[in-house]
Structure formats: structure tokens, C-alpha cells
């Protein structure tokens, strides 16, 4: 299950991680986000996956240029290495971390 994180957690869990981390920027009212949730939960079984609610964490959304959701951003060593916007398949999302 993907863990919902806030701005305070982001630096520690995402930017300081030695592993590749996927961050799912979403909103509770977003239907494509709801459809993506089970896919991200499946991916989280073997990968680090966190969720950021764009309505509650507007600063993070602006900082990372999230204009459309769902938006999955891959990070490694504190830097963005890939991005997927919109509802995508598990395989398409996994391409971000390969």
C-alpha cells in the first residue's frame, strides 16, 4: 500500500533515499487518480512508492511543476529522473525506474 506523505516527510523519505522512489501526486476528487491507485499499490509491493495529495500539499505540487494529475514522478539521489502524467499501465510506470 502506498503511504501518503506530506511536505515534512518528503525530504527525508524521497530526497534523501538511496533507492529510486516513485511519488504519486493525486487528489481525492480525481477519477483517473482513483483508477491509478490499485496499480500504484501493486507497484509498491516491490518499490518505494509514496502519495502526495496536491490539495493538501500545494507547495510541493508547485515546486515540482505538477500541472495535471495523476502525475507520477521518479526520484533518485534527490533528483527527478522521470515523469508520467495521466492514467498509465503498470508497465508504463515501471519504465520510469528501469
mmCIF file as gemmi writes it, N, C-alpha and C atoms, coordinates in Angstrom:
data_model
loop_
_atom_site.group_PDB
_atom_site.id
_atom_site.type_symbol
_atom_site.label_atom_id
_atom_site.label_alt_id
_atom_site.label_comp_id
_atom_site.label_asym_id
_atom_site.label_entity_id
_atom_site.label_seq_id
_atom_site.pdbx_PDB_ins_code
_atom_site.Cartn_x
_atom_site.Cartn_y
_atom_site.Cartn_z
_atom_site.occupancy
_atom_site.B_iso_or_equiv
_atom_site.pdbx_formal_charge
_atom_site.auth_seq_id
_atom_site.auth_asym_id
_atom_site.pdbx_PDB_model_num
ATOM 1 N N . UNK Axp A 1 ? 0.843 -1.183 0 1 0 ? 1 A 1
ATOM 2 C CA . UNK Axp A 1 ? 0 0 0 1 0 ? 1 A 1
ATOM 3 C C . UNK Axp A 1 ? 0.889 1.249 0 1 0 ? 1 A 1
ATOM 4 N N . UNK Axp A 2 ? 0.584 2.181 -0.84 1 0 ? 2 A 1
ATOM 5 C CA . UNK Axp A 2 ? 1.337 3.428 -0.925 1 0 ? 2 A 1
ATOM 6 C C . UNK Axp A 2 ? 1.051 4.287 0.307 1 0 ? 2 A 1
ATOM 7 N N . UNK Axp A 3 ? 2.094 4.866 0.87 1 0 ? 3 A 1
ATOM 8 C CA . UNK Axp A 3 ? 1.953 5.717 2.051 1 0 ? 3 A 1
ATOM 9 C C . UNK Axp A 3 ? 1.766 7.169 1.617 1 0 ? 3 A 1
ATOM 10 N N . UNK Axp A 4 ? 0.792 7.839 2.225 1 0 ? 4 A 1
ATOM 11 C CA . UNK Axp A 4 ? 0.564 9.258 1.958 1 0 ? 4 A 1
ATOM 12 C C . UNK Axp A 4 ? 1.552 10.057 2.81 1 0 ? 4 A 1
ATOM 13 N N . UNK Axp A 5 ? 2.288 10.95 2.151 1 0 ? 5 A 1
ATOM 14 C CA . UNK Axp A 5 ? 3.278 11.751 2.869 1 0 ? 5 A 1
ATOM 15 C C . UNK Axp A 5 ? 2.987 13.238 2.689 1 0 ? 5 A 1
ATOM 16 N N . UNK Axp A 6 ? 3.578 14.04 3.562 1 0 ? 6 A 1
ATOM 17 C CA . UNK Axp A 6 ? 3.41 15.488 3.463 1 0 ? 6 A 1
ATOM 18 C C . UNK Axp A 6 ? 4.754 16.146 3.195 1 0 ? 6 A 1
ATOM 19 N N . UNK Axp A 7 ? 4.765 17.446 3.169 1 0 ? 7 A 1
ATOM 20 C CA . UNK Axp A 7 ? 5.971 18.208 2.873 1 0 ? 7 A 1
ATOM 21 C C . UNK Axp A 7 ? 7.106 17.865 3.841 1 0 ? 7 A 1
ATOM 22 N N . UNK Axp A 8 ? 6.77 17.673 5.116 1 0 ? 8 A 1
ATOM 23 C CA . UNK Axp A 8 ? 7.786 17.367 6.122 1 0 ? 8 A 1
ATOM 24 C C . UNK Axp A 8 ? 8.451 16.014 5.865 1 0 ? 8 A 1
ATOM 25 N N . UNK Axp A 9 ? 7.66 15.026 5.444 1 0 ? 9 A 1
ATOM 26 C CA . UNK Axp A 9 ? 8.193 13.682 5.166 1 0 ? 9 A 1
ATOM 27 C C . UNK Axp A 9 ? 8.989 13.636 3.869 1 0 ? 9 A 1
ATOM 28 N N . UNK Axp A 10 ? 8.645 14.487 2.927 1 0 ? 10 A 1
ATOM 29 C CA . UNK Axp A 10 ? 9.16 14.401 1.562 1 0 ? 10 A 1
ATOM 30 C C . UNK Axp A 10 ? 10.686 14.42 1.514 1 0 ? 10 A 1
ATOM 31 N N . UNK Axp A 11 ? 11.289 15.355 2.209 1 0 ? 11 A 1
ATOM 32 C CA . UNK Axp A 11 ? 12.747 15.481 2.167 1 0 ? 11 A 1
ATOM 33 C C . UNK Axp A 11 ? 13.424 14.204 2.664 1 0 ? 11 A 1
ATOM 34 N N . UNK Axp A 12 ? 12.945 13.704 3.784 1 0 ? 12 A 1
ATOM 35 C CA . UNK Axp A 12 ? 13.56 12.521 4.396 1 0 ? 12 A 1
ATOM 36 C C . UNK Axp A 12 ? 13.315 11.252 3.573 1 0 ? 12 A 1
ATOM 37 N N . UNK Axp A 13 ? 12.059 11.011 3.185 1 0 ? 13 A 1
ATOM 38 C CA . UNK Axp A 13 ? 11.682 9.75 2.535 1 0 ? 13 A 1
ATOM 39 C C . UNK Axp A 13 ? 11.989 9.705 1.045 1 0 ? 13 A 1
ATOM 40 N N . UNK Axp A 14 ? 11.967 10.865 0.388 1 0 ? 14 A 1
ATOM 41 C CA . UNK Axp A 14 ? 12.144 10.888 -1.066 1 0 ? 14 A 1
ATOM 42 C C . UNK Axp A 14 ? 13.522 11.428 -1.445 1 0 ? 14 A 1
ATOM 43 N N . UNK Axp A 15 ? 13.825 12.63 -1.018 1 0 ? 15 A 1
ATOM 44 C CA . UNK Axp A 15 ? 15.054 13.282 -1.475 1 0 ? 15 A 1
ATOM 45 C C . UNK Axp A 15 ? 16.317 12.678 -0.878 1 0 ? 15 A 1
ATOM 46 N N . UNK Axp A 16 ? 16.234 12.121 0.321 1 0 ? 16 A 1
ATOM 47 C CA . UNK Axp A 16 ? 17.418 11.541 0.957 1 0 ? 16 A 1
ATOM 48 C C . UNK Axp A 16 ? 17.536 10.036 0.759 1 0 ? 16 A 1
ATOM 49 N N . UNK Axp A 17 ? 16.61 9.44 0.035 1 0 ? 17 A 1
ATOM 50 C CA . UNK Axp A 17 ? 16.622 8 -0.181 1 0 ? 17 A 1
ATOM 51 C C . UNK Axp A 17 ? 17.738 7.596 -1.145 1 0 ? 17 A 1
ATOM 52 N N . UNK Axp A 18 ? 18.37 6.472 -0.855 1 0 ? 18 A 1
ATOM 53 C CA . UNK Axp A 18 ? 19.39 5.914 -1.748 1 0 ? 18 A 1
ATOM 54 C C . UNK Axp A 18 ? 18.752 5.101 -2.875 1 0 ? 18 A 1
ATOM 55 N N . UNK Axp A 19 ? 17.493 4.785 -2.723 1 0 ? 19 A 1
ATOM 56 C CA . UNK Axp A 19 ? 16.776 3.985 -3.715 1 0 ? 19 A 1
ATOM 57 C C . UNK Axp A 19 ? 15.982 4.887 -4.65 1 0 ? 19 A 1
ATOM 58 N N . UNK Axp A 20 ? 15.518 4.312 -5.738 1 0 ? 20 A 1
ATOM 59 C CA . UNK Axp A 20 ? 14.599 5.033 -6.615 1 0 ? 20 A 1
ATOM 60 C C . UNK Axp A 20 ? 13.244 5.062 -5.916 1 0 ? 20 A 1
ATOM 61 N N . UNK Axp A 21 ? 12.634 6.238 -5.907 1 0 ? 21 A 1
ATOM 62 C CA . UNK Axp A 21 ? 11.35 6.432 -5.237 1 0 ? 21 A 1
ATOM 63 C C . UNK Axp A 21 ? 10.348 6.976 -6.251 1 0 ? 21 A 1
ATOM 64 N N . UNK Axp A 22 ? 9.153 6.411 -6.237 1 0 ? 22 A 1
ATOM 65 C CA . UNK Axp A 22 ? 8.062 6.925 -7.063 1 0 ? 22 A 1
ATOM 66 C C . UNK Axp A 22 ? 7.118 7.725 -6.174 1 0 ? 22 A 1
ATOM 67 N N . UNK Axp A 23 ? 6.753 8.92 -6.637 1 0 ? 23 A 1
ATOM 68 C CA . UNK Axp A 23 ? 5.806 9.759 -5.91 1 0 ? 23 A 1
ATOM 69 C C . UNK Axp A 23 ? 4.595 9.99 -6.802 1 0 ? 23 A 1
ATOM 70 N N . UNK Axp A 24 ? 3.439 9.592 -6.287 1 0 ? 24 A 1
ATOM 71 C CA . UNK Axp A 24 ? 2.173 9.725 -6.996 1 0 ? 24 A 1
ATOM 72 C C . UNK Axp A 24 ? 1.477 10.987 -6.488 1 0 ? 24 A 1
ATOM 73 N N . UNK Axp A 25 ? 1.479 12.045 -7.303 1 0 ? 25 A 1
ATOM 74 C CA . UNK Axp A 25 ? 0.752 13.271 -6.976 1 0 ? 25 A 1
ATOM 75 C C . UNK Axp A 25 ? -0.697 13.057 -7.412 1 0 ? 25 A 1
ATOM 76 N N . UNK Axp A 26 ? -1.627 13.189 -6.473 1 0 ? 26 A 1
ATOM 77 C CA . UNK Axp A 26 ? -3.023 12.841 -6.731 1 0 ? 26 A 1
ATOM 78 C C . UNK Axp A 26 ? -3.955 13.799 -5.982 1 0 ? 26 A 1
ATOM 79 N N . UNK Axp A 27 ? -5.262 13.633 -6.208 1 0 ? 27 A 1
ATOM 80 C CA . UNK Axp A 27 ? -6.292 14.322 -5.436 1 0 ? 27 A 1
ATOM 81 C C . UNK Axp A 27 ? -7.439 13.344 -5.216 1 0 ? 27 A 1
ATOM 82 N N . UNK Axp A 28 ? -8.118 13.495 -4.087 1 0 ? 28 A 1
ATOM 83 C CA . UNK Axp A 28 ? -9.217 12.58 -3.752 1 0 ? 28 A 1
ATOM 84 C C . UNK Axp A 28 ? -10.373 12.66 -4.748 1 0 ? 28 A 1
ATOM 85 N N . UNK Axp A 29 ? -10.585 13.815 -5.38 1 0 ? 29 A 1
ATOM 86 C CA . UNK Axp A 29 ? -11.703 14.014 -6.299 1 0 ? 29 A 1
ATOM 87 C C . UNK Axp A 29 ? -11.388 13.554 -7.729 1 0 ? 29 A 1
ATOM 88 N N . UNK Axp A 30 ? -10.151 13.164 -7.982 1 0 ? 30 A 1
ATOM 89 C CA . UNK Axp A 30 ? -9.678 12.845 -9.336 1 0 ? 30 A 1
ATOM 90 C C . UNK Axp A 30 ? -9.958 11.382 -9.683 1 0 ? 30 A 1
ATOM 91 N N . UNK Axp A 31 ? -10.871 11.157 -10.64 1 0 ? 31 A 1
ATOM 92 C CA . UNK Axp A 31 ? -11.217 9.782 -11.013 1 0 ? 31 A 1
ATOM 93 C C . UNK Axp A 31 ? -10.049 9.002 -11.61 1 0 ? 31 A 1
ATOM 94 N N . UNK Axp A 32 ? -9.263 9.573 -12.539 1 0 ? 32 A 1
ATOM 95 C CA . UNK Axp A 32 ? -8.102 8.825 -13.028 1 0 ? 32 A 1
ATOM 96 C C . UNK Axp A 32 ? -7.12 8.469 -11.894 1 0 ? 32 A 1
ATOM 97 N N . UNK Axp A 33 ? -7.015 9.353 -10.884 1 0 ? 33 A 1
ATOM 98 C CA . UNK Axp A 33 ? -6.154 9.066 -9.732 1 0 ? 33 A 1
ATOM 99 C C . UNK Axp A 33 ? -6.666 7.839 -8.979 1 0 ? 33 A 1
ATOM 100 N N . UNK Axp A 34 ? -7.992 7.76 -8.83 1 0 ? 34 A 1
ATOM 101 C CA . UNK Axp A 34 ? -8.603 6.609 -8.149 1 0 ? 34 A 1
ATOM 102 C C . UNK Axp A 34 ? -8.352 5.328 -8.929 1 0 ? 34 A 1
ATOM 103 N N . UNK Axp A 35 ? -8.367 5.428 -10.25 1 0 ? 35 A 1
ATOM 104 C CA . UNK Axp A 35 ? -8.126 4.254 -11.092 1 0 ? 35 A 1
ATOM 105 C C . UNK Axp A 35 ? -6.658 3.839 -11.05 1 0 ? 35 A 1
ATOM 106 N N . UNK Axp A 36 ? -5.762 4.808 -10.846 1 0 ? 36 A 1
ATOM 107 C CA . UNK Axp A 36 ? -4.335 4.52 -10.784 1 0 ? 36 A 1
ATOM 108 C C . UNK Axp A 36 ? -3.933 3.925 -9.438 1 0 ? 36 A 1
ATOM 109 N N . UNK Axp A 37 ? -4.693 4.224 -8.386 1 0 ? 37 A 1
ATOM 110 C CA . UNK Axp A 37 ? -4.33 3.815 -7.019 1 0 ? 37 A 1
ATOM 111 C C . UNK Axp A 37 ? -4.019 2.318 -6.885 1 0 ? 37 A 1
ATOM 112 N N . UNK Axp A 38 ? -4.864 1.395 -7.404 1 0 ? 38 A 1
ATOM 113 C CA . UNK Axp A 38 ? -4.528 -0.029 -7.25 1 0 ? 38 A 1
ATOM 114 C C . UNK Axp A 38 ? -3.252 -0.426 -8.01 1 0 ? 38 A 1
ATOM 115 N N . UNK Axp A 39 ? -2.978 0.253 -9.118 1 0 ? 39 A 1
ATOM 116 C CA . UNK Axp A 39 ? -1.75 -0.013 -9.881 1 0 ? 39 A 1
ATOM 117 C C . UNK Axp A 39 ? -0.542 0.408 -9.049 1 0 ? 39 A 1
ATOM 118 N N . UNK Axp A 40 ? -0.628 1.588 -8.428 1 0 ? 40 A 1
ATOM 119 C CA . UNK Axp A 40 ? 0.48 2.072 -7.598 1 0 ? 40 A 1
ATOM 120 C C . UNK Axp A 40 ? 0.655 1.192 -6.364 1 0 ? 40 A 1
ATOM 121 N N . UNK Axp A 41 ? -0.447 0.7 -5.802 1 0 ? 41 A 1
ATOM 122 C CA . UNK Axp A 41 ? -0.351 -0.211 -4.654 1 0 ? 41 A 1
ATOM 123 C C . UNK Axp A 41 ? 0.359 -1.495 -5.052 1 0 ? 41 A 1
ATOM 124 N N . UNK Axp A 42 ? 0.081 -1.985 -6.251 1 0 ? 42 A 1
ATOM 125 C CA . UNK Axp A 42 ? 0.758 -3.193 -6.754 1 0 ? 42 A 1
ATOM 126 C C . UNK Axp A 42 ? 2.254 -2.923 -6.924 1 0 ? 42 A 1
ATOM 127 N N . UNK Axp A 43 ? 2.592 -1.793 -7.519 1 0 ? 43 A 1
ATOM 128 C CA . UNK Axp A 43 ? 3.992 -1.426 -7.721 1 0 ? 43 A 1
ATOM 129 C C . UNK Axp A 43 ? 4.705 -1.263 -6.381 1 0 ? 43 A 1
ATOM 130 N N . UNK Axp A 44 ? 3.98 -0.788 -5.362 1 0 ? 44 A 1
ATOM 131 C CA . UNK Axp A 44 ? 4.601 -0.531 -4.05 1 0 ? 44 A 1
ATOM 132 C C . UNK Axp A 44 ? 5.033 -1.807 -3.334 1 0 ? 44 A 1
ATOM 133 N N . UNK Axp A 45 ? 4.583 -2.961 -3.804 1 0 ? 45 A 1
ATOM 134 C CA . UNK Axp A 45 ? 4.994 -4.231 -3.174 1 0 ? 45 A 1
ATOM 135 C C . UNK Axp A 45 ? 6.484 -4.488 -3.364 1 0 ? 45 A 1
ATOM 136 N N . UNK Axp A 46 ? 7.06 -3.975 -4.46 1 0 ? 46 A 1
ATOM 137 C CA . UNK Axp A 46 ? 8.47 -4.214 -4.756 1 0 ? 46 A 1
ATOM 138 C C . UNK Axp A 46 ? 9.289 -2.934 -4.904 1 0 ? 46 A 1
ATOM 139 N N . UNK Axp A 47 ? 8.666 -1.783 -4.692 1 0 ? 47 A 1
ATOM 140 C CA . UNK Axp A 47 ? 9.337 -0.498 -4.889 1 0 ? 47 A 1
ATOM 141 C C . UNK Axp A 47 ? 8.874 0.488 -3.831 1 0 ? 47 A 1
ATOM 142 N N . UNK Axp A 48 ? 9.667 1.534 -3.634 1 0 ? 48 A 1
ATOM 143 C CA . UNK Axp A 48 ? 9.264 2.607 -2.734 1 0 ? 48 A 1
ATOM 144 C C . UNK Axp A 48 ? 8.295 3.513 -3.472 1 0 ? 48 A 1
ATOM 145 N N . UNK Axp A 49 ? 7.076 3.613 -2.947 1 0 ? 49 A 1
ATOM 146 C CA . UNK Axp A 49 ? 6.04 4.439 -3.557 1 0 ? 49 A 1
ATOM 147 C C . UNK Axp A 49 ? 5.378 5.272 -2.466 1 0 ? 49 A 1
ATOM 148 N N . UNK Axp A 50 ? 5.281 6.567 -2.717 1 0 ? 50 A 1
ATOM 149 C CA . UNK Axp A 50 ? 4.59 7.47 -1.799 1 0 ? 50 A 1
ATOM 150 C C . UNK Axp A 50 ? 3.564 8.269 -2.579 1 0 ? 50 A 1
ATOM 151 N N . UNK Axp A 51 ? 2.549 8.753 -1.862 1 0 ? 51 A 1
ATOM 152 C CA . UNK Axp A 51 ? 1.496 9.553 -2.464 1 0 ? 51 A 1
ATOM 153 C C . UNK Axp A 51 ? 1.519 10.944 -1.834 1 0 ? 51 A 1
ATOM 154 N N . UNK Axp A 52 ? 1.296 11.964 -2.668 1 0 ? 52 A 1
ATOM 155 C CA . UNK Axp A 52 ? 1.195 13.336 -2.199 1 0 ? 52 A 1
ATOM 156 C C . UNK Axp A 52 ? -0.137 13.901 -2.697 1 0 ? 52 A 1
ATOM 157 N N . UNK Axp A 53 ? -0.975 14.344 -1.761 1 0 ? 53 A 1
ATOM 158 C CA . UNK Axp A 53 ? -2.259 14.949 -2.097 1 0 ? 53 A 1
ATOM 159 C C . UNK Axp A 53 ? -2.004 16.394 -2.52 1 0 ? 53 A 1
ATOM 160 N N . UNK Axp A 54 ? -2.278 16.704 -3.782 1 0 ? 54 A 1
ATOM 161 C CA . UNK Axp A 54 ? -1.962 18.037 -4.313 1 0 ? 54 A 1
ATOM 162 C C . UNK Axp A 54 ? -2.793 19.145 -3.665 1 0 ? 54 A 1
ATOM 163 N N . UNK Axp A 55 ? -3.973 18.814 -3.156 1 0 ? 55 A 1
ATOM 164 C CA . UNK Axp A 55 ? -4.804 19.816 -2.5 1 0 ? 55 A 1
ATOM 165 C C . UNK Axp A 55 ? -4.254 20.175 -1.119 1 0 ? 55 A 1
ATOM 166 N N . UNK Axp A 56 ? -3.642 19.216 -0.455 1 0 ? 56 A 1
ATOM 167 C CA . UNK Axp A 56 ? -3.112 19.449 0.884 1 0 ? 56 A 1
ATOM 168 C C . UNK Axp A 56 ? -1.656 19.913 0.86 1 0 ? 56 A 1
ATOM 169 N N . UNK Axp A 57 ? -0.934 19.586 -0.19 1 0 ? 57 A 1
ATOM 170 C CA . UNK Axp A 57 ? 0.493 19.913 -0.285 1 0 ? 57 A 1
ATOM 171 C C . UNK Axp A 57 ? 0.753 20.747 -1.544 1 0 ? 57 A 1
ATOM 172 N N . UNK Axp A 58 ? 0.119 21.914 -1.588 1 0 ? 58 A 1
ATOM 173 C CA . UNK Axp A 58 ? 0.221 22.769 -2.772 1 0 ? 58 A 1
ATOM 174 C C . UNK Axp A 58 ? 1.664 23.22 -3.036 1 0 ? 58 A 1
ATOM 175 N N . UNK Axp A 59 ? 2.427 23.451 -1.982 1 0 ? 59 A 1
ATOM 176 C CA . UNK Axp A 59 ? 3.816 23.896 -2.159 1 0 ? 59 A 1
ATOM 177 C C . UNK Axp A 59 ? 4.634 22.842 -2.91 1 0 ? 59 A 1
ATOM 178 N N . UNK Axp A 60 ? 4.507 21.579 -2.513 1 0 ? 60 A 1
ATOM 179 C CA . UNK Axp A 60 ? 5.236 20.508 -3.202 1 0 ? 60 A 1
ATOM 180 C C . UNK Axp A 60 ? 4.798 20.401 -4.655 1 0 ? 60 A 1
ATOM 181 N N . UNK Axp A 61 ? 3.507 20.516 -4.889 1 0 ? 61 A 1
ATOM 182 C CA . UNK Axp A 61 ? 2.985 20.428 -6.254 1 0 ? 61 A 1
ATOM 183 C C . UNK Axp A 61 ? 3.574 21.528 -7.127 1 0 ? 61 A 1
ATOM 184 N N . UNK Axp A 62 ? 3.619 22.747 -6.598 1 0 ? 62 A 1
ATOM 185 C CA . UNK Axp A 62 ? 4.203 23.871 -7.354 1 0 ? 62 A 1
ATOM 186 C C . UNK Axp A 62 ? 5.7 23.663 -7.557 1 0 ? 62 A 1
ATOM 187 N N . UNK Axp A 63 ? 6.38 23.253 -6.489 1 0 ? 63 A 1
ATOM 188 C CA . UNK Axp A 63 ? 7.835 23.085 -6.552 1 0 ? 63 A 1
ATOM 189 C C . UNK Axp A 63 ? 8.243 22.092 -7.639 1 0 ? 63 A 1
ATOM 190 N N . UNK Axp A 64 ? 7.434 21.052 -7.836 1 0 ? 64 A 1
ATOM 191 C CA . UNK Axp A 64 ? 7.769 20.032 -8.828 1 0 ? 64 A 1
ATOM 192 C C . UNK Axp A 64 ? 6.963 20.178 -10.117 1 0 ? 64 A 1
ATOM 193 N N . UNK Axp A 65 ? 6.308 21.314 -10.288 1 0 ? 65 A 1
ATOM 194 C CA . UNK Axp A 65 ? 5.645 21.622 -11.552 1 0 ? 65 A 1
ATOM 195 C C . UNK Axp A 65 ? 4.521 20.683 -11.915 1 0 ? 65 A 1
ATOM 196 N N . UNK Axp A 66 ? 3.791 20.206 -10.927 1 0 ? 66 A 1
ATOM 197 C CA . UNK Axp A 66 ? 2.675 19.301 -11.192 1 0 ? 66 A 1
ATOM 198 C C . UNK Axp A 66 ? 1.477 20.136 -11.639 1 0 ? 66 A 1
ATOM 199 N N . UNK Axp A 67 ? 1.161 20.025 -12.924 1 0 ? 67 A 1
ATOM 200 C CA . UNK Axp A 67 ? 0.075 20.801 -13.505 1 0 ? 67 A 1
ATOM 201 C C . UNK Axp A 67 ? -1.159 19.932 -13.796 1 0 ? 67 A 1
ATOM 202 N N . UNK Axp A 68 ? -0.941 18.646 -14.004 1 0 ? 68 A 1
ATOM 203 C CA . UNK Axp A 68 ? -2.02 17.7 -14.286 1 0 ? 68 A 1
ATOM 204 C C . UNK Axp A 68 ? -1.826 16.477 -13.404 1 0 ? 68 A 1
ATOM 205 N N . UNK Axp A 69 ? -2.952 15.882 -13 1 0 ? 69 A 1
ATOM 206 C CA . UNK Axp A 69 ? -2.883 14.678 -12.187 1 0 ? 69 A 1
ATOM 207 C C . UNK Axp A 69 ? -3.732 13.592 -12.822 1 0 ? 69 A 1
ATOM 208 N N . UNK Axp A 70 ? -3.422 12.323 -12.554 1 0 ? 70 A 1
ATOM 209 C CA . UNK Axp A 70 ? -2.307 11.867 -11.744 1 0 ? 70 A 1
ATOM 210 C C . UNK Axp A 70 ? -0.961 12.145 -12.416 1 0 ? 70 A 1
ATOM 211 N N . UNK Axp A 71 ? 0.02 12.372 -11.568 1 0 ? 71 A 1
ATOM 212 C CA . UNK Axp A 71 ? 1.383 12.619 -12.029 1 0 ? 71 A 1
ATOM 213 C C . UNK Axp A 71 ? 2.322 11.792 -11.156 1 0 ? 71 A 1
ATOM 214 N N . UNK Axp A 72 ? 3.004 10.854 -11.762 1 0 ? 72 A 1
ATOM 215 C CA . UNK Axp A 72 ? 3.951 10.007 -11.033 1 0 ? 72 A 1
ATOM 216 C C . UNK Axp A 72 ? 5.359 10.473 -11.396 1 0 ? 72 A 1
ATOM 217 N N . UNK Axp A 73 ? 6.119 10.838 -10.367 1 0 ? 73 A 1
ATOM 218 C CA . UNK Axp A 73 ? 7.475 11.327 -10.566 1 0 ? 73 A 1
ATOM 219 C C . UNK Axp A 73 ? 8.449 10.349 -9.92 1 0 ? 73 A 1
ATOM 220 N N . UNK Axp A 74 ? 9.477 9.969 -10.679 1 0 ? 74 A 1
ATOM 221 C CA . UNK Axp A 74 ? 10.522 9.08 -10.159 1 0 ? 74 A 1
ATOM 222 C C . UNK Axp A 74 ? 11.702 9.934 -9.718 1 0 ? 74 A 1
ATOM 223 N N . UNK Axp A 75 ? 12.214 9.626 -8.524 1 0 ? 75 A 1
ATOM 224 C CA . UNK Axp A 75 ? 13.361 10.329 -7.971 1 0 ? 75 A 1
ATOM 225 C C . UNK Axp A 75 ? 14.483 9.353 -7.673 1 0 ? 75 A 1
ATOM 226 N N . UNK Axp A 76 ? 15.715 9.791 -7.903 1 0 ? 76 A 1
ATOM 227 C CA . UNK Axp A 76 ? 16.901 9.035 -7.493 1 0 ? 76 A 1
ATOM 228 C C . UNK Axp A 76 ? 17.921 10.055 -7.019 1 0 ? 76 A 1
ATOM 229 N N . UNK Axp A 77 ? 18.506 9.774 -5.86 1 0 ? 77 A 1
ATOM 230 C CA . UNK Axp A 77 ? 19.505 10.68 -5.273 1 0 ? 77 A 1
ATOM 231 C C . UNK Axp A 77 ? 18.994 12.117 -5.188 1 0 ? 77 A 1
ATOM 232 N N . UNK Axp A 78 ? 17.706 12.276 -4.879 1 0 ? 78 A 1
ATOM 233 C CA . UNK Axp A 78 ? 17.139 13.594 -4.68 1 0 ? 78 A 1
ATOM 234 C C . UNK Axp A 78 ? 16.78 14.351 -5.942 1 0 ? 78 A 1
ATOM 235 N N . UNK Axp A 79 ? 16.941 13.708 -7.101 1 0 ? 79 A 1
ATOM 236 C CA . UNK Axp A 79 ? 16.661 14.389 -8.367 1 0 ? 79 A 1
ATOM 237 C C . UNK Axp A 79 ? 15.598 13.629 -9.16 1 0 ? 79 A 1
ATOM 238 N N . UNK Axp A 80 ? 14.807 14.394 -9.908 1 0 ? 80 A 1
ATOM 239 C CA . UNK Axp A 80 ? 13.803 13.769 -10.764 1 0 ? 80 A 1
ATOM 240 C C . UNK Axp A 80 ? 14.486 13.068 -11.922 1 0 ? 80 A 1
ATOM 241 N N . UNK Axp A 81 ? 14.115 11.792 -12.137 1 0 ? 81 A 1
ATOM 242 C CA . UNK Axp A 81 ? 14.694 11.033 -13.255 1 0 ? 81 A 1
ATOM 243 C C . UNK Axp A 81 ? 13.648 10.628 -14.28 1 0 ? 81 A 1
ATOM 244 N N . UNK Axp A 82 ? 12.374 10.898 -13.975 1 0 ? 82 A 1
ATOM 245 C CA . UNK Axp A 82 ? 11.322 10.554 -14.924 1 0 ? 82 A 1
ATOM 246 C C . UNK Axp A 82 ? 9.969 10.994 -14.423 1 0 ? 82 A 1
ATOM 247 N N . UNK Axp A 83 ? 9.029 11.081 -15.354 1 0 ? 83 A 1
ATOM 248 C CA . UNK Axp A 83 ? 7.695 11.564 -15.001 1 0 ? 83 A 1
ATOM 249 C C . UNK Axp A 83 ? 6.671 10.931 -15.93 1 0 ? 83 A 1
ATOM 250 N N . UNK Axp A 84 ? 5.517 10.599 -15.372 1 0 ? 84 A 1
ATOM 251 C CA . UNK Axp A 84 ? 4.402 10.051 -16.125 1 0 ? 84 A 1
ATOM 252 C C . UNK Axp A 84 ? 3.15 10.833 -15.753 1 0 ? 84 A 1
ATOM 253 N N . UNK Axp A 85 ? 2.462 11.377 -16.741 1 0 ? 85 A 1
ATOM 254 C CA . UNK Axp A 85 ? 1.262 12.165 -16.471 1 0 ? 85 A 1
ATOM 255 C C . UNK Axp A 85 ? 0.055 11.441 -17.049 1 0 ? 85 A 1
ATOM 256 N N . UNK Axp A 86 ? -0.997 11.356 -16.24 1 0 ? 86 A 1
ATOM 257 C CA . UNK Axp A 86 ? -2.225 10.699 -16.67 1 0 ? 86 A 1
ATOM 258 C C . UNK Axp A 86 ? -2.267 9.242 -16.241 1 0 ? 86 A 1
ATOM 259 N N . UNK Axp A 87 ? -3.383 8.618 -16.515 1 0 ? 87 A 1
ATOM 260 C CA . UNK Axp A 87 ? -3.577 7.215 -16.163 1 0 ? 87 A 1
ATOM 261 C C . UNK Axp A 87 ? -2.745 6.347 -17.102 1 0 ? 87 A 1
ATOM 262 N N . UNK Axp A 88 ? -1.829 5.577 -16.525 1 0 ? 88 A 1
ATOM 263 C CA . UNK Axp A 88 ? -0.942 4.709 -17.322 1 0 ? 88 A 1
ATOM 264 C C . UNK Axp A 88 ? -0.992 3.29 -16.774 1 0 ? 88 A 1
ATOM 265 N N . UNK Axp A 89 ? -0.512 2.357 -17.561 1 0 ? 89 A 1
ATOM 266 C CA . UNK Axp A 89 ? -0.466 0.958 -17.138 1 0 ? 89 A 1
ATOM 267 C C . UNK Axp A 89 ? 0.707 0.747 -16.184 1 0 ? 89 A 1
ATOM 268 N N . UNK Axp A 90 ? 0.678 -0.377 -15.506 1 0 ? 90 A 1
ATOM 269 C CA . UNK Axp A 90 ? 1.775 -0.737 -14.595 1 0 ? 90 A 1
ATOM 270 C C . UNK Axp A 90 ? 3.102 -0.765 -15.345 1 0 ? 90 A 1
ATOM 271 N N . UNK Axp A 91 ? 3.105 -1.36 -16.515 1 0 ? 91 A 1
ATOM 272 C CA . UNK Axp A 91 ? 4.346 -1.464 -17.298 1 0 ? 91 A 1
ATOM 273 C C . UNK Axp A 91 ? 4.889 -0.091 -17.692 1 0 ? 91 A 1
ATOM 274 N N . UNK Axp A 92 ? 3.994 0.818 -18.066 1 0 ? 92 A 1
ATOM 275 C CA . UNK Axp A 92 ? 4.425 2.162 -18.446 1 0 ? 92 A 1
ATOM 276 C C . UNK Axp A 92 ? 5.06 2.889 -17.258 1 0 ? 92 A 1
ATOM 277 N N . UNK Axp A 93 ? 4.487 2.726 -16.088 1 0 ? 93 A 1
ATOM 278 C CA . UNK Axp A 93 ? 5.022 3.368 -14.888 1 0 ? 93 A 1
ATOM 279 C C . UNK Axp A 93 ? 6.355 2.739 -14.494 1 0 ? 93 A 1
ATOM 280 N N . UNK Axp A 94 ? 6.451 1.423 -14.597 1 0 ? 94 A 1
ATOM 281 C CA . UNK Axp A 94 ? 7.708 0.75 -14.241 1 0 ? 94 A 1
ATOM 282 C C . UNK Axp A 94 ? 8.865 1.151 -15.148 1 0 ? 94 A 1
ATOM 283 N N . UNK Axp A 95 ? 8.571 1.608 -16.363 1 0 ? 95 A 1
ATOM 284 C CA . UNK Axp A 95 ? 9.622 2.083 -17.263 1 0 ? 95 A 1
ATOM 285 C C . UNK Axp A 95 ? 10.365 3.283 -16.667 1 0 ? 95 A 1
ATOM 286 N N . UNK Axp A 96 ? 9.719 4.02 -15.773 1 0 ? 96 A 1
ATOM 287 C CA . UNK Axp A 96 ? 10.348 5.171 -15.118 1 0 ? 96 A 1
ATOM 288 C C . UNK Axp A 96 ? 11.535 4.774 -14.25 1 0 ? 96 A 1
ATOM 289 N N . UNK Axp A 97 ? 11.496 3.534 -13.76 1 0 ? 97 A 1
ATOM 290 C CA . UNK Axp A 97 ? 12.536 3.12 -12.802 1 0 ? 97 A 1
ATOM 291 C C . UNK Axp A 97 ? 13.487 2.079 -13.372 1 0 ? 97 A 1
ATOM 292 N N . UNK Axp A 98 ? 13.405 1.823 -14.663 1 0 ? 98 A 1
ATOM 293 C CA . UNK Axp A 98 ? 14.315 0.831 -15.262 1 0 ? 98 A 1
ATOM 294 C C . UNK Axp A 98 ? 15.386 1.511 -16.074 1 0 ? 98 A 1
